[in-house]
Amino acid sequence: MSSLSEMPELVLENIIRLSDFRSVLTLRQVCRDFLNFIDDLNDSKLPDSKIEEISINTDGPENICLVYENLDPDLFFRHEFIYSVRKNSRSTYLKTTHLENTNIVDVAVRDLELILKFQKCNLERLCLSFFTFRLPNNSSVHTLAIKLCDMFKELNRTIKTKNLTIQMDDQSKFMLIIPFIDSDTLEDIYLRSIVKKVNINRIVKTEQWKKADKVQCDFFALNMNVEDIFHFSQFTITTFSISAKELDFLRKAITSSSNFYSSRLGNEFIFNESKELSNLWGPAIVSGNSYSPKRTWYFGMKNSKEKVLELISKNFCSRFEIIKLEDVPNGAIVNEYNEN
């Protein structure tokens, strides 16, 4: 094979541009010259990796796991890297490479950076999961989220993904990732933390939160106003507490929406403002037992005569769902749409 120095640069660029993504990764491993040439190329001259999903997570107390895949039957591929803390190595299904004195976190982040350089179409899902509470305090894996943040800065472009999943053991790490996601592409957000109560006052101010269509938070969201969720077509959130006035604000926003689907709003303490809701909305249909009664109201929608908002309030949660008018129980009152 001709050496790199003997091959015209334009010819090599065209070979790379027309090659399969995985073939270019293999070419990088041929020699140092090929590696440097490919890594120095402008992203626009690289082939599209056509990856659908990328995930990077702390796989138990000793490993980092990086997976990228495309589940389309015509393009199917799945590649997995395991970075071992104990062995200081990187493994694929083909081989294991011992990294000697190289930091495995740096290697994992560098591998992800390389994958993202080839990504031109939108990802379906990006999943980042960092549960490091079981690791020794001196483990380098604790730095993974921070080093990913630094890499995203250096990448100098946002990550285009429809679905974003972030699972953390430290609430401060959410904001290390969210600002680097393309807000115009993002549709669904899923946030999980082993910390039961998370202050999300900074998260709700991001363009990513404001432009997303759906959100789910698996923790008690502190310092959140109902106005922060008006725009979602679907949400699952638990707040510290909720008042009748706030539920009414949310009811007004939902009945004015043309794209709302269904949602759940939880509260940590027993809801004790049912009388206030009855004063606002009239009598509810009551079912269930006396300890945990279920109260249901129905409301007309601004933009549809065929659809109705069903609002159910129980001790620890409120559920909102758009149903067909014909599915409203016999005898139930449907409150007409009212902007006030």
Contacts in CASP RR format, 6 or more apart in sequence:
PFRMAT RR
TARGET T0000
AUTHOR 0000-0000-0000
METHOD contacts of the structure
MODEL  1
MSSLSEMPELVLENIIRLSDFRSVLTLRQVCRDFLNFIDDLNDSKLPDSK
IEEISINTDGPENICLVYENLDPDLFFRHEFIYSVRKNSRSTYLKTTHLE
NTNIVDVAVRDLELILKFQKCNLERLCLSFFTFRLPNNSSVHTLAIKLCD
MFKELNRTIKTKNLTIQMDDQSKFMLIIPFIDSDTLEDIYLRSIVKKVNI
NRIVKTEQWKKADKVQCDFFALNMNVEDIFHFSQFTITTFSISAKELDFL
RKAITSSSNFYSSRLGNEFIFNESKELSNLWGPAIVSGNSYSPKRTWYFG
MKNSKEKVLELISKNFCSRFEIIKLEDVPNGAIVNEYNEN
3 33 0 8 1.000
4 12 0 8 1.000
4 31 0 8 1.000
4 33 0 8 1.000
4 34 0 8 1.000
4 37 0 8 1.000
5 33 0 8 1.000
12 37 0 8 1.000
13 41 0 8 1.000
13 45 0 8 1.000
16 24 0 8 1.000
16 27 0 8 1.000
16 38 0 8 1.000
16 41 0 8 1.000
16 45 0 8 1.000
16 46 0 8 1.000
16 47 0 8 1.000
17 45 0 8 1.000
17 46 0 8 1.000
17 47 0 8 1.000
18 47 0 8 1.000
19 27 0 8 1.000
19 47 0 8 1.000
20 47 0 8 1.000
21 47 0 8 1.000
21 48 0 8 1.000
21 49 0 8 1.000
21 50 0 8 1.000
21 118 0 8 1.000
22 77 0 8 1.000
22 79 0 8 1.000
24 38 0 8 1.000
24 46 0 8 1.000
24 47 0 8 1.000
24 118 0 8 1.000
25 114 0 8 1.000
27 34 0 8 1.000
27 38 0 8 1.000
28 34 0 8 1.000
28 35 0 8 1.000
28 38 0 8 1.000
28 39 0 8 1.000
29 35 0 8 1.000
38 46 0 8 1.000
39 114 0 8 1.000
43 117 0 8 1.000
43 118 0 8 1.000
43 120 0 8 1.000
46 117 0 8 1.000
46 118 0 8 1.000
47 118 0 8 1.000
48 118 0 8 1.000
48 119 0 8 1.000
48 120 0 8 1.000
48 121 0 8 1.000
49 68 0 8 1.000
49 115 0 8 1.000
49 118 0 8 1.000
49 119 0 8 1.000
49 120 0 8 1.000
50 70 0 8 1.000
50 75 0 8 1.000
50 121 0 8 1.000
51 68 0 8 1.000
51 69 0 8 1.000
51 70 0 8 1.000
51 115 0 8 1.000
51 118 0 8 1.000
51 119 0 8 1.000
51 123 0 8 1.000
52 69 0 8 1.000
52 70 0 8 1.000
52 71 0 8 1.000
52 72 0 8 1.000
52 123 0 8 1.000
52 124 0 8 1.000
52 125 0 8 1.000
53 67 0 8 1.000
53 68 0 8 1.000
53 69 0 8 1.000
53 70 0 8 1.000
53 71 0 8 1.000
53 123 0 8 1.000
53 124 0 8 1.000
53 125 0 8 1.000
53 126 0 8 1.000
53 127 0 8 1.000
54 66 0 8 1.000
54 67 0 8 1.000
54 68 0 8 1.000
54 112 0 8 1.000
54 115 0 8 1.000
54 116 0 8 1.000
54 123 0 8 1.000
54 125 0 8 1.000
54 126 0 8 1.000
54 127 0 8 1.000
55 65 0 8 1.000
55 66 0 8 1.000
55 67 0 8 1.000
55 68 0 8 1.000
55 125 0 8 1.000
55 126 0 8 1.000
55 127 0 8 1.000
55 128 0 8 1.000
55 129 0 8 1.000
56 64 0 8 1.000
56 65 0 8 1.000
56 66 0 8 1.000
56 67 0 8 1.000
56 108 0 8 1.000
56 112 0 8 1.000
56 127 0 8 1.000
56 128 0 8 1.000
56 129 0 8 1.000
56 144 0 8 1.000
56 148 0 8 1.000
57 64 0 8 1.000
57 65 0 8 1.000
57 127 0 8 1.000
57 128 0 8 1.000
57 129 0 8 1.000
57 130 0 8 1.000
57 131 0 8 1.000
57 167 0 8 1.000
58 64 0 8 1.000
58 65 0 8 1.000
58 129 0 8 1.000
58 130 0 8 1.000
58 131 0 8 1.000
58 132 0 8 1.000
58 135 0 8 1.000
58 141 0 8 1.000
58 144 0 8 1.000
59 65 0 8 1.000
59 82 0 8 1.000
60 131 0 8 1.000
60 134 0 8 1.000
61 85 0 8 1.000
61 134 0 8 1.000
61 135 0 8 1.000
62 84 0 8 1.000
62 85 0 8 1.000
62 86 0 8 1.000
63 82 0 8 1.000
63 83 0 8 1.000
63 84 0 8 1.000
63 85 0 8 1.000
64 82 0 8 1.000
64 83 0 8 1.000
64 85 0 8 1.000
64 104 0 8 1.000
64 105 0 8 1.000
64 108 0 8 1.000
64 141 0 8 1.000
64 144 0 8 1.000
65 80 0 8 1.000
65 81 0 8 1.000
65 82 0 8 1.000
65 83 0 8 1.000
66 80 0 8 1.000
66 81 0 8 1.000
66 83 0 8 1.000
66 108 0 8 1.000
66 111 0 8 1.000
66 112 0 8 1.000
67 78 0 8 1.000
67 79 0 8 1.000
67 80 0 8 1.000
67 81 0 8 1.000
68 78 0 8 1.000
68 79 0 8 1.000
68 115 0 8 1.000
69 77 0 8 1.000
69 78 0 8 1.000
69 79 0 8 1.000
70 76 0 8 1.000
70 77 0 8 1.000
70 78 0 8 1.000
79 92 0 8 1.000
80 92 0 8 1.000
80 93 0 8 1.000
81 90 0 8 1.000
81 91 0 8 1.000
81 92 0 8 1.000
81 108 0 8 1.000
81 111 0 8 1.000
82 90 0 8 1.000
82 91 0 8 1.000
82 92 0 8 1.000
83 89 0 8 1.000
83 90 0 8 1.000
83 91 0 8 1.000
83 104 0 8 1.000
83 105 0 8 1.000
83 107 0 8 1.000
83 108 0 8 1.000
84 90 0 8 1.000
84 91 0 8 1.000
84 104 0 8 1.000
85 104 0 8 1.000
85 139 0 8 1.000
85 140 0 8 1.000
85 141 0 8 1.000
87 96 0 8 1.000
87 98 0 8 1.000
88 98 0 8 1.000
88 99 0 8 1.000
88 100 0 8 1.000
88 102 0 8 1.000
88 104 0 8 1.000
89 96 0 8 1.000
89 97 0 8 1.000
89 98 0 8 1.000
89 99 0 8 1.000
89 104 0 8 1.000
90 96 0 8 1.000
90 97 0 8 1.000
90 99 0 8 1.000
90 104 0 8 1.000
90 107 0 8 1.000
90 108 0 8 1.000
90 111 0 8 1.000
91 97 0 8 1.000
99 107 0 8 1.000
103 140 0 8 1.000
104 140 0 8 1.000
104 141 0 8 1.000
105 140 0 8 1.000
105 141 0 8 1.000
105 143 0 8 1.000
105 144 0 8 1.000
105 147 0 8 1.000
106 147 0 8 1.000
108 144 0 8 1.000
109 144 0 8 1.000
109 147 0 8 1.000
109 148 0 8 1.000
109 151 0 8 1.000
110 151 0 8 1.000
112 148 0 8 1.000
112 151 0 8 1.000
113 151 0 8 1.000
113 154 0 8 1.000
113 155 0 8 1.000
116 155 0 8 1.000
116 159 0 8 1.000
117 155 0 8 1.000
119 160 0 8 1.000
122 160 0 8 1.000
122 161 0 8 1.000
122 162 0 8 1.000
122 185 0 8 1.000
123 159 0 8 1.000
123 160 0 8 1.000
123 161 0 8 1.000
123 162 0 8 1.000
124 161 0 8 1.000
124 162 0 8 1.000
124 163 0 8 1.000
125 161 0 8 1.000
125 162 0 8 1.000
125 163 0 8 1.000
125 164 0 8 1.000
125 165 0 8 1.000
126 159 0 8 1.000
126 161 0 8 1.000
126 163 0 8 1.000
126 164 0 8 1.000
126 165 0 8 1.000
126 181 0 8 1.000
127 165 0 8 1.000
127 166 0 8 1.000
127 167 0 8 1.000
128 145 0 8 1.000
128 148 0 8 1.000
128 165 0 8 1.000
128 166 0 8 1.000
128 167 0 8 1.000
128 177 0 8 1.000
129 165 0 8 1.000
129 166 0 8 1.000
129 167 0 8 1.000
130 144 0 8 1.000
130 145 0 8 1.000
130 167 0 8 1.000
130 168 0 8 1.000
130 169 0 8 1.000
130 173 0 8 1.000
131 167 0 8 1.000
131 168 0 8 1.000
131 169 0 8 1.000
131 194 0 8 1.000
132 139 0 8 1.000
132 141 0 8 1.000
132 142 0 8 1.000
132 144 0 8 1.000
132 169 0 8 1.000
133 169 0 8 1.000
133 194 0 8 1.000
135 141 0 8 1.000
135 142 0 8 1.000
145 168 0 8 1.000
145 170 0 8 1.000
145 173 0 8 1.000
145 176 0 8 1.000
145 177 0 8 1.000
146 176 0 8 1.000
148 176 0 8 1.000
148 177 0 8 1.000
149 176 0 8 1.000
149 177 0 8 1.000
149 180 0 8 1.000
152 159 0 8 1.000
152 177 0 8 1.000
152 180 0 8 1.000
153 180 0 8 1.000
155 180 0 8 1.000
158 180 0 8 1.000
158 181 0 8 1.000
158 182 0 8 1.000
158 183 0 8 1.000
159 180 0 8 1.000
159 181 0 8 1.000
159 182 0 8 1.000
160 182 0 8 1.000
160 185 0 8 1.000
161 181 0 8 1.000
161 182 0 8 1.000
161 185 0 8 1.000
161 186 0 8 1.000
162 185 0 8 1.000
162 186 0 8 1.000
162 187 0 8 1.000
162 188 0 8 1.000
163 186 0 8 1.000
163 187 0 8 1.000
163 188 0 8 1.000
163 190 0 8 1.000
164 178 0 8 1.000
164 181 0 8 1.000
164 186 0 8 1.000
164 188 0 8 1.000
164 189 0 8 1.000
164 190 0 8 1.000
164 208 0 8 1.000
165 190 0 8 1.000
165 192 0 8 1.000
166 173 0 8 1.000
166 174 0 8 1.000
166 177 0 8 1.000
166 178 0 8 1.000
166 190 0 8 1.000
166 191 0 8 1.000
166 192 0 8 1.000
167 191 0 8 1.000
167 192 0 8 1.000
167 193 0 8 1.000
168 174 0 8 1.000
168 192 0 8 1.000
168 193 0 8 1.000
168 194 0 8 1.000
169 193 0 8 1.000
169 194 0 8 1.000
169 195 0 8 1.000
170 193 0 8 1.000
170 195 0 8 1.000
171 193 0 8 1.000
171 195 0 8 1.000
171 198 0 8 1.000
171 199 0 8 1.000
174 191 0 8 1.000
174 193 0 8 1.000
174 198 0 8 1.000
174 203 0 8 1.000
175 202 0 8 1.000
175 203 0 8 1.000
178 203 0 8 1.000
178 206 0 8 1.000
178 208 0 8 1.000
178 209 0 8 1.000
179 206 0 8 1.000
179 208 0 8 1.000
181 208 0 8 1.000
183 206 0 8 1.000
183 207 0 8 1.000
183 208 0 8 1.000
183 210 0 8 1.000
183 211 0 8 1.000
183 212 0 8 1.000
184 211 0 8 1.000
186 208 0 8 1.000
186 211 0 8 1.000
186 212 0 8 1.000
187 212 0 8 1.000
187 213 0 8 1.000
187 214 0 8 1.000
188 212 0 8 1.000
188 213 0 8 1.000
188 214 0 8 1.000
188 215 0 8 1.000
188 216 0 8 1.000
189 208 0 8 1.000
189 209 0 8 1.000
189 212 0 8 1.000
189 214 0 8 1.000
189 215 0 8 1.000
189 216 0 8 1.000
190 215 0 8 1.000
190 216 0 8 1.000
190 218 0 8 1.000
191 198 0 8 1.000
191 203 0 8 1.000
191 215 0 8 1.000
191 216 0 8 1.000
191 217 0 8 1.000
191 218 0 8 1.000
191 219 0 8 1.000
192 217 0 8 1.000
192 218 0 8 1.000
192 219 0 8 1.000
193 218 0 8 1.000
193 219 0 8 1.000
195 219 0 8 1.000
196 219 0 8 1.000
196 220 0 8 1.000
197 219 0 8 1.000
197 220 0 8 1.000
197 222 0 8 1.000
197 240 0 8 1.000
198 217 0 8 1.000
198 219 0 8 1.000
198 220 0 8 1.000
198 221 0 8 1.000
198 222 0 8 1.000
199 222 0 8 1.000
199 223 0 8 1.000
200 217 0 8 1.000
200 221 0 8 1.000
200 222 0 8 1.000
200 223 0 8 1.000
200 224 0 8 1.000
201 222 0 8 1.000
201 223 0 8 1.000
201 224 0 8 1.000
203 209 0 8 1.000
204 210 0 8 1.000
204 224 0 8 1.000
204 225 0 8 1.000
204 228 0 8 1.000
209 215 0 8 1.000
209 228 0 8 1.000
210 231 0 8 1.000
212 232 0 8 1.000
213 232 0 8 1.000
213 233 0 8 1.000
213 234 0 8 1.000
213 259 0 8 1.000
214 232 0 8 1.000
214 233 0 8 1.000
214 234 0 8 1.000
214 235 0 8 1.000
215 229 0 8 1.000
215 232 0 8 1.000
215 234 0 8 1.000
215 235 0 8 1.000
215 236 0 8 1.000
215 237 0 8 1.000
216 235 0 8 1.000
216 236 0 8 1.000
216 237 0 8 1.000
217 236 0 8 1.000
217 237 0 8 1.000
217 238 0 8 1.000
219 238 0 8 1.000
220 238 0 8 1.000
220 239 0 8 1.000
220 240 0 8 1.000
220 268 0 8 1.000
221 237 0 8 1.000
221 238 0 8 1.000
221 239 0 8 1.000
221 240 0 8 1.000
222 239 0 8 1.000
222 240 0 8 1.000
224 237 0 8 1.000
224 239 0 8 1.000
226 242 0 8 1.000
226 246 0 8 1.000
226 247 0 8 1.000
226 249 0 8 1.000
226 250 0 8 1.000
226 253 0 8 1.000
227 249 0 8 1.000
229 235 0 8 1.000
229 237 0 8 1.000
229 250 0 8 1.000
229 263 0 8 1.000
229 265 0 8 1.000
230 250 0 8 1.000
230 253 0 8 1.000
232 263 0 8 1.000
233 257 0 8 1.000
233 259 0 8 1.000
233 260 0 8 1.000
233 261 0 8 1.000
234 260 0 8 1.000
234 261 0 8 1.000
234 262 0 8 1.000
234 263 0 8 1.000
235 263 0 8 1.000
235 264 0 8 1.000
235 265 0 8 1.000
236 263 0 8 1.000
236 264 0 8 1.000
237 264 0 8 1.000
237 265 0 8 1.000
237 266 0 8 1.000
238 265 0 8 1.000
238 266 0 8 1.000
238 267 0 8 1.000
238 268 0 8 1.000
238 317 0 8 1.000
239 265 0 8 1.000
239 266 0 8 1.000
239 267 0 8 1.000
239 268 0 8 1.000
240 267 0 8 1.000
240 268 0 8 1.000
240 269 0 8 1.000
241 267 0 8 1.000
241 268 0 8 1.000
241 269 0 8 1.000
242 265 0 8 1.000
242 266 0 8 1.000
242 267 0 8 1.000
242 271 0 8 1.000
242 318 0 8 1.000
243 273 0 8 1.000
243 276 0 8 1.000
244 273 0 8 1.000
244 276 0 8 1.000
244 277 0 8 1.000
244 280 0 8 1.000
245 276 0 8 1.000
247 265 0 8 1.000
247 277 0 8 1.000
247 311 0 8 1.000
247 313 0 8 1.000
247 318 0 8 1.000
248 277 0 8 1.000
248 280 0 8 1.000
248 281 0 8 1.000
250 265 0 8 1.000
250 320 0 8 1.000
251 281 0 8 1.000
251 299 0 8 1.000
251 309 0 8 1.000
251 311 0 8 1.000
251 320 0 8 1.000
252 339 0 8 1.000
254 260 0 8 1.000
254 309 0 8 1.000
254 320 0 8 1.000
255 299 0 8 1.000
255 300 0 8 1.000
255 301 0 8 1.000
255 302 0 8 1.000
255 309 0 8 1.000
255 337 0 8 1.000
256 302 0 8 1.000
256 339 0 8 1.000
257 302 0 8 1.000
258 302 0 8 1.000
258 303 0 8 1.000
260 309 0 8 1.000
260 320 0 8 1.000
260 322 0 8 1.000
261 321 0 8 1.000
261 322 0 8 1.000
262 319 0 8 1.000
262 320 0 8 1.000
262 321 0 8 1.000
262 322 0 8 1.000
263 319 0 8 1.000
263 320 0 8 1.000
263 321 0 8 1.000
264 317 0 8 1.000
264 318 0 8 1.000
264 319 0 8 1.000
264 320 0 8 1.000
265 317 0 8 1.000
265 318 0 8 1.000
265 319 0 8 1.000
265 320 0 8 1.000
266 316 0 8 1.000
266 317 0 8 1.000
266 318 0 8 1.000
267 316 0 8 1.000
267 317 0 8 1.000
267 318 0 8 1.000
268 316 0 8 1.000
269 316 0 8 1.000
270 315 0 8 1.000
270 316 0 8 1.000
271 313 0 8 1.000
271 314 0 8 1.000
271 315 0 8 1.000
271 316 0 8 1.000
271 318 0 8 1.000
274 284 0 8 1.000
274 293 0 8 1.000
274 295 0 8 1.000
274 313 0 8 1.000
277 284 0 8 1.000
277 295 0 8 1.000
277 297 0 8 1.000
277 313 0 8 1.000
278 284 0 8 1.000
281 297 0 8 1.000
281 299 0 8 1.000
281 335 0 8 1.000
282 297 0 8 1.000
282 333 0 8 1.000
282 335 0 8 1.000
283 333 0 8 1.000
284 295 0 8 1.000
284 296 0 8 1.000
284 297 0 8 1.000
284 313 0 8 1.000
285 295 0 8 1.000
285 296 0 8 1.000
285 297 0 8 1.000
285 329 0 8 1.000
285 332 0 8 1.000
286 293 0 8 1.000
286 294 0 8 1.000
286 295 0 8 1.000
286 296 0 8 1.000
287 293 0 8 1.000
287 294 0 8 1.000
287 296 0 8 1.000
288 294 0 8 1.000
291 315 0 8 1.000
292 314 0 8 1.000
292 315 0 8 1.000
293 314 0 8 1.000
294 312 0 8 1.000
294 313 0 8 1.000
294 314 0 8 1.000
295 312 0 8 1.000
295 313 0 8 1.000
295 314 0 8 1.000
296 310 0 8 1.000
296 311 0 8 1.000
296 312 0 8 1.000
296 313 0 8 1.000
296 332 0 8 1.000
297 310 0 8 1.000
297 311 0 8 1.000
297 313 0 8 1.000
297 335 0 8 1.000
298 308 0 8 1.000
298 309 0 8 1.000
298 310 0 8 1.000
298 311 0 8 1.000
298 328 0 8 1.000
298 332 0 8 1.000
298 333 0 8 1.000
298 334 0 8 1.000
298 335 0 8 1.000
299 308 0 8 1.000
299 309 0 8 1.000
299 311 0 8 1.000
299 334 0 8 1.000
299 335 0 8 1.000
299 337 0 8 1.000
300 307 0 8 1.000
300 308 0 8 1.000
300 309 0 8 1.000
300 334 0 8 1.000
300 335 0 8 1.000
300 336 0 8 1.000
300 337 0 8 1.000
301 307 0 8 1.000
301 308 0 8 1.000
301 309 0 8 1.000
301 322 0 8 1.000
301 337 0 8 1.000
302 337 0 8 1.000
302 339 0 8 1.000
305 325 0 8 1.000
306 324 0 8 1.000
306 325 0 8 1.000
307 322 0 8 1.000
307 323 0 8 1.000
307 324 0 8 1.000
307 325 0 8 1.000
308 322 0 8 1.000
308 323 0 8 1.000
308 324 0 8 1.000
308 325 0 8 1.000
308 327 0 8 1.000
308 328 0 8 1.000
308 334 0 8 1.000
309 320 0 8 1.000
309 321 0 8 1.000
309 322 0 8 1.000
309 323 0 8 1.000
310 320 0 8 1.000
310 321 0 8 1.000
310 322 0 8 1.000
310 323 0 8 1.000
310 328 0 8 1.000
311 318 0 8 1.000
311 319 0 8 1.000
311 320 0 8 1.000
312 318 0 8 1.000
312 319 0 8 1.000
312 320 0 8 1.000
312 321 0 8 1.000
325 334 0 8 1.000
328 334 0 8 1.000
END
